[in-house]
């Protein structure tokens, strides 16, 4: 898939001047850049679906990208409600889709 990354930005600078960060989403290797959120790194890599809806199994991804909607929640180290749009990628981070969530797992 073609990269969606902005490689040069008047404020953020040039991407090749930034430190690369390796991470994994659903077991697949991706490269982010220092300061990327999980959502921005996956979006730049062409990943649109971060989880499936609990009842309908419809794909969910980045919606508001400011932390209000919780549509981009993923699993990191067993924590199930991590918002990808607010969480910075860290080296070798293991991120999993929240596709396995069920309505009962959201309670308590």
C-alpha positions as CSV (number, residue, x, y, z in Angstrom):
1,X,0.0,0.0,0.0
2,X,1.2,3.5,-0.8
3,X,2.5,5.5,2.1
4,X,0.2,8.3,3.3
5,X,3.0,10.0,5.3
6,X,3.8,13.7,4.8
7,X,7.5,13.6,4.2
8,X,8.1,17.4,4.4
9,X,6.2,19.9,6.4
10,X,6.9,23.6,6.9
11,X,6.5,23.3,10.7
12,X,7.4,19.7,11.5
13,X,10.4,19.5,9.2
14,X,11.6,16.7,7.0
15,X,10.7,13.1,8.0
16,X,14.1,11.7,7.1
17,X,15.7,13.9,9.8
18,X,13.6,12.2,12.5
19,X,14.4,9.1,14.5
20,X,12.7,5.9,13.3
21,X,10.7,3.9,15.8
22,X,9.9,0.2,15.2
23,X,6.5,-1.1,16.4
24,X,4.1,-4.0,15.8
25,X,0.3,-3.9,15.1
26,X,-1.4,-7.3,15.2
27,X,2.0,-8.9,14.8
28,X,3.0,-7.0,11.7
29,X,6.1,-4.7,11.7
30,X,5.7,-1.0,11.0
31,X,8.0,2.0,11.2
32,X,6.9,5.2,12.9
33,X,8.9,8.4,13.5
34,X,9.7,9.9,16.9
35,X,6.7,11.8,18.2
36,X,4.1,9.9,16.1
37,X,1.0,8.7,17.8
38,X,-0.1,5.1,17.1
39,X,-3.0,6.5,15.0
40,X,-0.8,8.8,12.9
41,X,1.8,6.1,12.3
42,X,-0.8,3.5,11.2
43,X,-2.6,6.0,9.0
44,X,0.7,6.9,7.4
45,X,1.3,3.2,6.8
46,X,-2.1,2.7,5.1
47,X,-3.9,1.0,8.1
48,X,-7.4,2.3,8.5
49,X,-9.1,-0.4,10.7
50,X,-8.0,-0.4,14.3
51,X,-10.8,-2.6,15.7
52,X,-14.2,-4.1,15.0
53,X,-17.5,-2.9,16.5
54,X,-18.5,-5.0,19.5
55,X,-22.1,-5.8,18.2
56,X,-22.0,-5.4,14.5
57,X,-18.3,-6.3,13.7
58,X,-18.1,-3.3,11.4
59,X,-14.6,-1.8,11.1
60,X,-13.6,1.1,13.3
61,X,-10.7,3.5,12.9
62,X,-9.7,7.0,13.5
63,X,-12.7,9.3,13.8
64,X,-12.2,12.4,15.9
65,X,-8.4,12.1,16.4
66,X,-8.5,14.2,19.5
67,X,-9.4,11.6,22.2
68,X,-13.2,12.2,22.5
69,X,-14.8,9.3,20.7
70,X,-12.8,6.2,21.7
71,X,-13.2,4.7,18.2
72,X,-9.5,4.2,17.9
73,X,-8.9,2.2,21.1
74,X,-6.4,-0.6,20.9
75,X,-4.7,-3.1,23.3
76,X,-1.2,-2.4,24.6
77,X,0.2,-4.8,27.2
78,X,-3.2,-6.2,28.1
79,X,-4.7,-2.7,28.6
80,X,-7.8,-2.7,26.4
81,X,-8.9,0.9,26.1
82,X,-5.8,2.7,25.0
83,X,-6.7,5.5,22.5
84,X,-4.4,5.3,19.5
85,X,-4.8,9.0,18.7
86,X,-3.4,10.1,22.0
87,X,-0.7,7.5,22.6
88,X,2.8,8.0,21.3
89,X,4.5,5.1,19.6
90,X,7.5,3.6,21.6
91,X,10.3,1.4,20.3
92,X,9.1,-2.2,19.8
93,X,5.6,-1.5,21.1
94,X,3.3,-4.4,20.7
95,X,-0.2,-3.1,19.7
96,X,-3.2,-5.3,19.1
97,X,-6.5,-4.6,17.5
98,X,-9.4,-4.4,19.9
99,X,-11.4,-6.7,17.7
100,X,-11.8,-9.2,20.5
101,X,-13.8,-6.9,22.7
102,X,-17.3,-7.9,23.6
103,X,-19.9,-5.8,25.3
104,X,-19.4,-7.8,28.5
105,X,-15.6,-7.1,28.5
106,X,-16.3,-3.4,28.6
107,X,-18.1,-3.6,31.9
108,X,-16.0,-3.3,35.1
